[in-house]
Amino acid sequence: MARHSQSARLVYRVQPVKYLWLGTLLIGACDLADKSAQDRPLTLEYVTETILKPSCGTAECHSAMKAEKGDIFDSVAAAKQSIEVTHPDLVATCAWLGKDLETCAQNNDDIASSYLMTVITVGDYSDGNLMPLDQPMSNQNILLLSRWIREGAQGLDKPVLQ
């Protein structure tokens, strides 16, 4: 009987330590996840591979097989071609459009000139005007796209808008 009570006491002493370590590990993991979300690269390669390809470059929409509206987002090279040549207004900002930046800043619409930001943030799924059609894009990905465009869409040559 004495043995049982000693092992029970040992279990009660070990359990809180085990949970303390588990809690510390979970808090650390949450902190790392938050930092990695903020530290994602603002490059065409990263944006294409992690956002455009899985969200837009599907077989039903903007893949090489379907090429809806001439845009293909299932590879970095195709996304670059689609944005620079086929549809340059996808990432156009006030600066790229040659608008007065002070006026744009006052109206808070620098990023609003981007057709890509318009189709993923403005519209309604019921009428098919919000992309991607199958499910909403995460806020984290929308913010990354917005930052990438606002900071010059690294990886693209500035498109010549007609």
Residue pairs with C-beta under 8 A, 6 or more apart in sequence:
37 140
40 46
40 50
40 144
42 144
42 147
42 148
42 151
42 154
43 148
43 154
43 155
44 76
44 79
44 80
44 153
44 154
44 155
44 156
45 76
45 155
47 79
47 144
47 145
47 148
47 155
48 57
48 73
48 75
48 76
48 79
49 76
50 141
51 137
51 141
51 144
51 145
52 62
52 73
52 79
53 73
53 74
53 75
53 79
55 132
55 137
55 141
56 62
56 71
56 73
56 131
56 132
57 63
57 72
57 73
57 74
57 75
57 78
57 79
58 74
58 132
58 134
59 65
59 66
60 66
60 133
60 134
61 68
61 132
61 133
62 68
62 69
62 71
62 72
62 73
62 74
62 82
63 72
63 73
63 74
64 72
64 74
64 75
64 78
69 87
70 82
70 86
70 87
71 82
71 86
71 87
71 90
72 78
72 79
72 81
72 82
73 79
73 82
76 155
80 155
80 156
82 90
83 90
83 91
83 153
83 156
83 159
84 156
84 157
84 159
85 159
87 115
88 159
88 160
88 161
89 113
89 114
89 115
89 159
89 161
90 114
90 115
90 116
91 114
91 116
91 149
91 153
91 156
91 159
92 113
92 114
92 115
92 159
92 161
93 104
93 110
93 111
93 113
93 114
93 149
93 150
94 100
94 101
94 103
94 104
94 109
94 110
94 113
95 101
95 110
96 113
96 158
96 159
96 161
97 113
97 161
99 113
101 110
104 110
104 113
110 150
111 117
111 146
111 149
111 150
112 118
114 149
116 145
116 149
117 142
117 145
117 146
117 149
119 129
119 130
119 131
120 130
120 131
120 132
120 137
120 142
120 145
121 130
121 142
122 129
122 130
123 129
123 130
123 131
124 130
125 133
125 136
130 136
131 137
148 154
